[in-house]
Amino acid sequence: MGKNFELGAANLGQYGSIYSSAAASIIPPQGLVVVAINFLDANTPTVLRPEWGAGIKAPDTFQCINTVAAAHDNGDAEQALVDASANITHTLTGANTDIKVGMQAFSNTEDLLENKSTGVRPCLVTSVSGTAITFNRPVTASTTTITFSALHQTGTGGTQVATDFPAGTWIYGRWIEVKPENTTLGVICYLGK
């Protein structure tokens, strides 16, 4: 999830931009971050350092793709269930103090996502005490780890960036350092608050 970089209040580039075709770090001025990158040439950045730090998943921060750690990789907590029966109340394989009431549950083996067209609500934690957990709807996934995520915090499925972005690609996020590889045409980094 990206943080609003004031595209409506300030057009892209109004806070400035930085061009580089060298394999050198681009660091925005204090108080600003890189909010968009336009790859003028195929490029594999060696550094995309996010505003939120090296692997830190602090509350009230926004994760974006980067080369430091996988953003939105494993939610805010992970734990497996003991029983596979379709119940609302379950037992976790172990106590996990990171699991909180209101968190959404995700599973690789069972669809626990919201489906607005059919009226299916997302699977949410309604109570947790030690290894006892209750959901707002039946859950049967016990052969895989269940991922738990707080509202607007950490998603699941992300991997660390180590790829070539084709020429003409735009990516958006919040970075405090960008280091492109040496290319002929380079990149343009746009700044924002």
N, C-alpha and C positions, 0 to 999 in steps of 0.2 A: 504494500500500500504506500503510495507516495504522498508526501506532505504537500499541501498547497504552496506552490512557489509563486503565487501572486501573478499568474498569467493574465488575469482580468485586470488587476490593479496596475500592473506594470508589464508592458509587452516584453517578450523574450528579447534580451539584449539591453534593456533599459538600465539594468544594473551593471552592464558591461559584459564583455566577452574576451576570451583568450584564445589565440590561434597558436598552434605548434605543429611542426612536422618533425620534431626531434624526439629522441627517446630520453626526455627529461621530465621531471616532476612539474606539474602545473598545480600551484597552490593559490587558492583565491585569497583576496584581502581579508583581514580580520572582520568578522561580522557577516561575511557572505559565504556561500557554498556554491559549488558547481551543481546546477539543477538540470542541465541538459547537455548532451554531447552529440555533435553531428560529425559522423565519420565521413570525411571527404574521400578517403582511400580505404581499402580493406585494412583492418587494423586489429591487433590483439593487444589490448592494454595489459601491461604488466602490473599496474597498480590502479585499482578503483577503491580508494579507502573511504568507507562510509562515515558520515557524520557521527554515527552512534558508537564507533570504536571497534577495536579488534575483538570480535566475537562476543561483545557485551550485548545482552538482550535486556536492556534496562526498560522499566515501565515508561510509558508516554514517549517513546522514541519510535521512529519510523525506519524500517529496514528497507534497503534497496540492494539490487544486485551489486556484487563487489568481488574483489580478488582476495579479501582477507578471510572471510568465512562464508558459509552458505546462509543466505538470508531466507527466512521463512522455511527452514528445513524440517524441524521436528516439533513445531508448536511450542507451548510453554511447559508442557509436561507429557510424559509417556508412561503407560503402565498397561499390563495385560489383565484380563479378567480370568477368574478361576473356572467358571462354568459357562458353557456355550448355549444354555437354554434361553429361549426368547423371553426375558424378564425385564422388568423396569429396575428392580433391585438386584445388585450383584456384589460379589466379593472380588476385590483387587488381589493380585498375586503378592502385593506388599503395600504397606502404607506409603503414601506419597503426599507430602505436605504442599507440594506445588499445585495439586489439583484443588480447585476452588469451585464453589457454587456459582453457576452462571456461565461456566466455561462450555464451549462447544466441543463435542467429541467427533473425531474423524477416524475412519478405519479403511484399510486397503482391501478388506474382504467383504465389507458390508456398506451399503449406501446409507449414510447417516446425515447427508446434506439436506438442506431445505429444498423443496420443490413447490414454488408458488403456484404453478399451473394446476397442481393436484391438491394443494392445501396441506402438504406435508411440511411440518415444522422441522427446523434443525434439531439435532439431538443435543440436549443441554443437560448439564449436571444440576440436579435439584437439591441434593444433599450428599455430604461426604463426611465420614467419621472413621478414622483409622483406615481399615481395609474395606469398610462397608460404603457402597456408593449407590446412589439412586439417580436414574435418568428420567426425563419427561416422556419418554417413549421406549418400547422394548428394544433391547440390544442383544445380538447373538454372537458377536465377534469375540472369540477367546483364543483363536489360534494365531492371532497376530497382536502386536502391540497397538493399543488405542492411543491416539494423539489428542491432547486436550489443549485448547487455545482460548485465551481470554478475548473478549470483544475488542476488536481493533488493535490487537497486539501481534502475535506471531502465527503465521499460517504454516502450512506443511508442504513438502514436495520440492523445495528449492535446492539448488546446488551452487557451488562456488563457480564463479566465472573463470573460464580458461579457454576461451574460444575466439575465433576470428569474427569480427563484425564486418559485413560487406560494405562496400562504398555506398553512401547514401543513407545508411542506417542512423536513426536517432534513438538515443536511450535517455530516460528521465530518472532522476533520483536525487540524492543529496550527498555529495562527496566533498571531502576536505582535501583530497589529493587525487590527481589523475596523472598517470604516466603512460602515454601511448608508446607503441613501438615506433621506431624510426621509419617513416614512410615518405613518399614523394609529395603527396597532397596534404597529409596531416589531418588534424581534427580542429573543430571549433568548440570550445567549452563556454557555455552561457552561465552567467552568475545570477544568483537570487538570494533573498534573505531566508 
